[in-house]
Amino acid sequence: MELSANAKINLTLDILRRREDGYHDLQMVMQSVTLADALTLTPAQGEEGCAASNLHFLPTGGKNLTQMAAAAFRAAAGTGGEVDVSIQKHIPVCAGLAGGSADAAAVLRAMNALTGAGLSLARLAEIGARVGSDVPFCVLGGAALAEGRGERLTPLPCLPFCHIVICKPPFSVSTPQLFSRVNVRKIVRRPDTAGVIAALNAGDLTGVARRMYNVFEDVLDRRRYGEIASIKAALIDCGALGASMSGSGPSVFGLFPRLEDAQAAQERLLGSYRDVFLCAPAEKNV
Ligand code: ATP
């Protein structure tokens, strides 16, 4: 079975509070995009399923998120065999684009179809929460407000059609380190989450783009902040209506109404960066 696993971007990312259990309560508006990994699922050749990909550093056994998803599905649905998963990664890894979660979500949906288990997307999302906090959103796709650790989802209308340029600079950002740097009471700038939701409901692309923000941008060290800021500036300079960092970074994206501008931005950024993608909003899964 051939599957496509869409990446996501964060139109907003806000941290509301640190919880007693050490996690943070988040509020994020997420949108899936057409940048996607291609997966092939086949019955396992050996006793246990494995995951092969074009990236040598990804785990191939039970630690690959696709195998974790298959195991979670079997445990919850009480059906389904071992599967081999072949992954053509197009979504950069550790980029704030939920690439691994997207792969896991695609496997949950595929196993549901292959076994005829007939679980609802909401139930699959629940199962996915055991694999990773972005998996429930990736199961649903489209646009949604994600709260809690990201598992409480309220579907929203998709971003109006536009062109999205995503640029991943070549450094990684440690998510636990970012969280440890956030002092919730001292967050100065926050996204206008309610405004973004209202703009999505009104189909107002400019309204969304102008209100986007990611509070993690404020706690990056000076060098990384400078690089993120310069990518955002390049995107805006080329005609993006707004630009922001996605998830815990380092990917930065811009929303463009005009294809020519998005292409010009991609070309300009490709002069300095290898991972620059041109994509569009993706519809919710059915
Ligand atoms: P998020 O936006 O959800 O924080 P991310 O883009 O920062 O995600 P991912 O690319 O999803 O990060 O992957 C993070 C980790 O998951 C990596 O350490 C990687 O080795 C591991 N991993 C396991 N399976 C996969 C997979 N199928 N694809 C990508 N990464 C995987």
Residues whose N, C-alpha, C, O or C-beta is under 5 A from the ligand:
A	BS01	ATP	F57 L58 P59 K63 N64 L65 T66 P92 V93 C94 A95 G96 L97 A98 G99 G100 S101 D103 D134 G247
